[in-house]
Amino acid sequence: MSTTTDLIAAAVIVTPTALAGAAYALSIRGAAADSARVRAVLALSAYERETAAEQDDTATPPDGGEPLPTTAPVAHLAPVVDLAARRAAA
């Protein structure tokens, strides 16, 4: 093969790889910046929730009405099936 053919083949192989590598590097940089923004927003949200919890434990309406009643959480359990008794009945 001639030198010209080798150079053309190298350009055909190397150019798309270099362009794809550059695009990938830019996407990683953008993702890192987005991740930093997301972490900052989550940290701010956690801080706001923590300070709100420390300030007031009761939820009162903004117009100064009565606070909401506190209720115990309801536990929803799955029904228990006795497999041995069910097999014996069938």
C-alpha positions in Angstrom: 0.0 0.0 0.0 1.1 3.5 -0.6 1.6 6.2 2.0 -1.4 8.1 0.8 -3.7 5.2 1.3 -2.3 4.6 4.8 -2.9 8.2 5.7 -6.5 8.2 4.4 -7.2 5.0 6.3 -5.8 6.4 9.5 -7.8 9.6 9.1 -11.0 7.6 8.5 -10.4 5.6 11.7 -8.9 8.3 14.0 -11.2 11.3 13.2 -14.6 9.8 14.3 -12.9 8.3 17.4 -11.5 11.7 18.3 -14.8 13.5 17.7 -16.7 10.9 19.8 -14.1 11.2 22.6 -14.5 15.0 22.7 -18.3 14.7 22.8 -18.1 12.1 25.6 -15.7 14.3 27.6 -18.1 17.3 27.3 -21.0 15.2 28.4 -19.1 14.0 31.5 -18.3 17.6 32.3 -21.9 18.6 32.0 -23.1 15.7 34.1 -20.7 16.5 36.9 -21.9 20.1 36.9 -25.5 18.9 37.0 -24.7 16.5 39.8 -23.1 19.3 41.9 -26.3 21.4 41.4 -28.5 18.5 42.4 -26.4 17.9 45.6 -26.6 21.6 46.5 -30.4 21.6 46.1 -30.7 18.4 48.2 -28.5 19.8 50.9 -30.5 23.0 51.0 -33.8 21.1 51.2 -32.5 18.9 54.0 -31.3 22.0 55.9 -34.8 23.6 55.5 -36.6 20.5 56.6 -34.3 20.2 59.6 -34.8 23.8 60.7 -38.5 23.6 60.2 -38.7 20.5 62.4 -36.7 22.2 65.1 -38.8 25.4 65.1 -42.3 23.9 65.4 -43.6 20.4 65.9 -47.3 21.2 65.4 -48.8 22.0 62.1 -50.9 25.2 62.4 -52.7 26.8 59.5 -51.4 30.1 58.3 -54.5 32.0 59.3 -54.0 31.0 63.0 -56.7 28.4 63.2 -56.6 25.2 65.2 -53.7 22.8 64.6 -54.3 19.5 62.8 -55.1 16.6 65.1 -52.3 14.1 65.6 -53.2 10.5 64.8 -51.3 7.3 65.3 -50.0 5.8 62.1 -52.1 2.9 60.9 -50.3 -0.4 60.3 -51.4 -2.3 57.3 -50.4 -5.9 57.6 -50.7 -8.7 55.0 -53.1 -11.5 55.9 -51.4 -14.6 57.2 -52.3 -17.9 55.4 -51.6 -21.2 57.1 -50.4 -23.2 54.2 -50.6 -26.6 55.9 -54.3 -26.1 56.9 -55.1 -24.8 53.4 -53.5 -27.9 51.8 -55.4 -30.2 54.2 -58.7 -28.5 53.4 -58.2 -28.9 49.6 
